[in-house]
Amino acid sequence: MPDARSVAVKSLPDPNPVCAMLFGGDAAWRLLLNVSEDEVTMSISVILAHPDRGSFNHAIADAVVEQIMKNGHDAAFHDLYREKFDPLLPREEIAENANVSQCVLDHCKEIAEAQGIVVVHPNWWGQPPAILKGWVDRVLRPGVAYRFLEGDSGEGVPQGLLKAETAIVFNTSNTEPEREKTVFGDPLDTIWRNCIFGLCGVSGFYRRTFGVVVTSTADQRRRWLDEARVCIDRFFPAQVEQDKHGPI
């Protein structure tokens, strides 16, 4: 895992007109995400789930971590396959006050304090890989990511607890986008936007699917990586450089 470093740099120009249209420049997205210029150093949790270290998913994760650190933030990176994260939720861990392993406890503490979250994974059967689903089951647990209000036995709408204001999900796919939406209903968007991050209190959500990967060219993949870097710049921008006259 790369060491987190702090490097103050200016935000890169946005080559993506869609991002520019959506966020309308630095002032607009800062208001949207409620981030002041004095509070720009962030702790970002990056979760990768792909078994092949030569995959495009790994290239995306590398670009994301590099850009986060280049922007002066702390990147807590986890390659779940490389770390051999155990996705099986044992019966003993289901209760909110259950004792969990040190590994799970460390993940819970990290995600609870994260100010931003980035998840990278392929689209497998309209779902995340099983190891990532198990990470969700074991880490985004009651008392950490959500809780039920007093008098609610679990049948109501829980209260989200995550501190992160923004979550980004980067997916890869070998299905054409139109077919993914019209035939399959794009289940990954519902899973991450509503079932997970919306429920856990993360109000800002952005998802981008890169595809079709299997027929993509090297130049296309380079452009996709540049797009991922731009998204990191937009949501988790560089620290504001200052001189004696103030921000520049």
C-alpha positions as CSV (number, residue, x, y, z in Angstrom):
1,M,0.0,0.0,0.0
2,P,1.4,3.4,-0.9
3,D,2.3,5.7,2.0
4,A,0.0,8.7,2.3
5,R,1.8,11.9,1.5
6,S,0.8,15.6,1.6
7,V,1.6,17.6,-1.5
8,A,0.1,21.0,-2.2
9,V,-0.7,21.5,-5.8
10,K,-3.2,23.4,-7.9
11,S,-6.3,21.7,-9.1
12,L,-5.9,20.5,-12.7
13,P,-8.1,22.0,-15.4
14,D,-11.2,20.0,-16.1
15,P,-11.1,18.5,-19.6
16,N,-14.5,16.9,-19.1
17,P,-17.4,19.3,-20.2
18,V,-19.9,17.1,-18.4
19,C,-18.2,17.5,-15.0
20,A,-17.8,21.2,-15.7
21,M,-21.5,21.5,-16.5
22,L,-22.6,19.5,-13.4
23,F,-20.4,21.2,-10.9
24,G,-19.9,24.7,-12.4
25,G,-16.3,25.2,-11.2
26,D,-14.6,25.2,-7.8
27,A,-17.0,27.5,-6.0
28,A,-20.1,25.6,-7.1
29,W,-18.9,22.1,-6.1
30,R,-17.5,23.5,-2.8
31,L,-21.0,24.8,-2.0
32,L,-22.6,21.5,-3.2
33,L,-20.3,19.4,-1.0
34,N,-20.2,21.9,1.9
35,V,-16.4,22.0,1.9
36,S,-14.6,25.2,2.9
37,E,-11.3,26.2,1.5
38,D,-9.8,25.9,5.0
39,E,-10.9,22.3,5.4
40,V,-9.4,20.6,2.4
41,T,-7.1,18.0,3.9
42,M,-9.1,14.8,3.9
43,S,-8.9,11.1,4.7
44,I,-10.1,9.1,1.8
45,S,-10.8,5.3,1.9
46,V,-10.1,3.5,-1.3
47,I,-11.5,-0.1,-1.7
48,L,-10.4,-2.3,-4.6
49,A,-11.9,-5.7,-5.5
50,H,-10.4,-7.5,-8.4
51,P,-8.3,-10.7,-8.3
52,D,-6.0,-9.9,-11.3
53,R,-3.3,-7.4,-10.4
54,G,-2.8,-6.7,-14.1
55,S,-6.5,-5.7,-14.5
56,F,-7.8,-2.3,-15.6
57,N,-9.4,-2.1,-12.2
58,H,-6.0,-2.0,-10.6
59,A,-4.9,0.7,-13.0
60,I,-7.9,2.8,-12.0
61,A,-7.2,2.3,-8.3
62,D,-3.5,3.2,-8.8
63,A,-4.5,6.4,-10.6
64,V,-7.1,7.3,-7.9
65,V,-4.6,6.8,-5.0
66,E,-1.9,8.7,-6.8
67,Q,-4.2,11.6,-7.5
68,I,-5.6,11.7,-3.9
69,M,-2.1,11.9,-2.5
70,K,-1.0,14.4,-5.2
71,N,-3.9,16.6,-4.0
72,G,-2.5,16.5,-0.5
73,H,-4.9,14.1,1.1
74,D,-4.5,10.8,3.0
75,A,-5.3,7.7,1.0
76,A,-6.1,4.5,2.9
77,F,-5.9,1.9,0.2
78,H,-7.2,-1.7,0.5
79,D,-6.8,-4.3,-2.2
80,L,-9.2,-6.9,-0.7
81,Y,-7.9,-9.8,-2.7
82,R,-4.3,-9.1,-2.0
83,E,-5.0,-8.6,1.7
84,K,-7.1,-11.9,1.6
85,F,-10.0,-10.3,3.3
86,D,-12.4,-12.9,4.6
87,P,-15.8,-12.1,3.2
88,L,-17.8,-14.7,5.3
89,L,-20.0,-13.1,8.0
90,P,-20.1,-15.5,10.9
91,R,-23.2,-15.8,13.0
92,E,-21.3,-14.4,16.0
93,E,-20.7,-11.0,14.3
94,I,-24.4,-10.3,13.4
95,A,-25.3,-8.5,16.6
96,E,-24.4,-4.8,16.9
97,N,-22.4,-5.3,20.1
98,A,-20.6,-8.4,18.8
99,N,-16.9,-8.9,19.1
100,V,-15.2,-8.8,15.7
101,S,-11.7,-9.7,14.6
102,Q,-9.0,-7.1,14.7
103,C,-9.0,-6.9,10.9
104,V,-12.7,-6.1,10.7
105,L,-12.4,-3.7,13.7
106,D,-9.6,-1.8,11.8
107,H,-11.7,-1.5,8.7
108,C,-14.7,-0.3,10.8
109,K,-12.7,2.4,12.5
110,E,-11.2,3.5,9.2
111,I,-14.5,3.7,7.2
112,A,-16.3,5.4,10.1
113,E,-13.7,8.2,10.1
114,A,-13.3,8.5,6.3
115,Q,-14.2,11.8,4.8
116,G,-14.5,10.4,1.4
117,I,-14.9,6.9,-0.1
118,V,-13.8,5.4,-3.5
119,V,-14.8,1.9,-4.5
120,V,-13.4,0.2,-7.6
121,H,-14.7,-3.1,-8.9
122,P,-15.9,-4.9,-12.0
123,N,-19.5,-5.6,-12.9
124,W,-20.0,-9.3,-12.3
125,W,-23.6,-10.5,-12.9
126,G,-24.8,-7.0,-12.0
127,Q,-23.2,-7.2,-8.6
128,P,-19.9,-6.5,-6.8
129,P,-17.5,-9.4,-6.5
130,A,-18.3,-11.7,-3.5
131,I,-15.3,-10.5,-1.5
132,L,-16.6,-6.9,-1.7
133,K,-20.1,-7.9,-0.8
134,G,-18.6,-9.6,2.2
135,W,-16.7,-6.5,3.1
136,V,-20.0,-4.6,3.1
137,D,-21.6,-7.2,5.2
138,R,-18.8,-7.3,7.8
139,V,-17.6,-3.6,7.9
140,L,-20.7,-1.5,7.2
141,R,-22.3,-2.9,10.2
142,P,-24.9,-1.6,12.7
143,G,-23.3,0.9,15.1
144,V,-20.6,1.8,12.5
145,A,-22.4,2.7,9.3
146,Y,-26.0,2.9,10.5
147,R,-28.3,2.5,13.5
148,F,-31.9,2.1,14.3
149,L,-33.6,4.7,16.4
150,E,-34.9,4.0,19.9
151,G,-38.0,1.9,19.7
152,D,-37.2,0.6,16.3
153,S,-36.5,-3.2,16.3
154,G,-35.1,-3.2,12.8
155,E,-38.2,-2.8,10.7
156,G,-37.9,1.0,10.1
157,V,-35.6,3.3,8.2
158,P,-32.1,3.4,9.9
159,Q,-30.1,6.5,10.6
160,G,-26.9,6.7,8.5
161,L,-23.7,7.2,10.6
162,L,-20.9,7.5,8.0
163,K,-18.9,10.8,8.2
164,A,-18.1,10.8,4.5
165,E,-20.0,13.3,2.5
166,T,-19.1,11.8,-0.9
167,A,-18.7,8.3,-2.3
168,I,-17.4,7.5,-5.8
169,V,-17.8,4.1,-7.4
170,F,-15.7,3.2,-10.5
171,N,-16.9,0.1,-12.3
172,T,-15.7,-1.8,-15.4
173,S,-18.0,-3.7,-17.7
174,N,-18.1,-5.6,-20.9
175,T,-21.8,-4.8,-21.5
176,E,-22.9,-1.8,-23.6
177,P,-24.4,0.9,-21.4
178,E,-27.7,1.0,-23.1
179,R,-28.2,-2.8,-22.7
180,E,-27.1,-2.5,-19.1
181,K,-29.9,0.0,-18.4
182,T,-32.7,-1.3,-20.6
183,V,-32.3,-5.0,-20.1
184,F,-30.8,-5.3,-16.6
185,G,-31.9,-2.0,-15.0
186,D,-28.3,-1.1,-14.0
187,P,-28.6,-2.9,-10.6
188,L,-25.2,-1.7,-9.4
189,D,-26.4,1.9,-9.4
190,T,-29.3,1.0,-7.1
191,I,-27.1,-1.1,-4.9
192,W,-24.4,1.5,-4.2
193,R,-26.5,4.7,-4.5
194,N,-29.6,3.7,-2.5
195,C,-29.0,0.4,-0.7
196,I,-25.6,1.1,0.7
197,F,-24.3,4.7,0.7
198,G,-27.8,6.4,0.8
199,L,-28.8,4.2,3.7
200,C,-25.5,4.8,5.5
201,G,-25.8,8.6,5.4
202,V,-23.5,9.5,2.5
203,S,-25.4,12.2,0.6
204,G,-23.0,12.8,-2.3
205,F,-22.7,10.0,-4.8
206,Y,-21.0,9.7,-8.2
207,R,-20.6,6.5,-10.3
208,R,-18.8,6.0,-13.6
209,T,-18.7,2.7,-15.5
210,F,-15.9,2.3,-18.0
211,G,-16.6,0.0,-20.9
212,V,-16.7,-1.9,-23.0
213,V,-13.3,-2.9,-21.6
214,V,-12.7,-6.1,-23.6
215,T,-12.7,-4.2,-26.9
216,S,-11.1,-1.0,-25.7
217,T,-7.8,0.4,-27.0
218,A,-4.8,1.5,-25.0
219,D,-5.6,5.1,-25.9
220,Q,-9.2,4.7,-24.7
221,R,-8.0,3.2,-21.4
222,R,-5.6,6.1,-21.0
223,R,-8.5,8.6,-21.5
224,W,-10.6,6.7,-18.9
225,L,-7.8,6.9,-16.4
226,D,-7.5,10.7,-17.1
227,E,-11.3,10.9,-16.5
228,A,-10.9,9.1,-13.1
229,R,-8.2,11.6,-12.1
230,V,-10.5,14.5,-13.1
231,C,-13.2,13.1,-10.9
232,I,-10.9,12.9,-7.9
233,D,-9.9,16.5,-8.6
234,R,-13.5,17.6,-8.6
235,F,-14.7,15.8,-5.4
236,F,-11.4,15.7,-3.4
237,P,-9.5,18.7,-4.8
238,A,-5.9,19.8,-4.0
239,Q,-5.1,21.8,-0.9
240,V,-5.5,25.5,-1.4
241,E,-2.1,27.0,-2.0
242,Q,-1.5,30.2,0.0
243,D,1.0,33.0,0.0
244,K,1.3,36.0,2.2
245,H,-1.6,37.6,0.4
246,G,-3.9,34.6,1.1
247,P,-5.3,31.9,-1.2
248,I,-4.1,31.8,-4.8
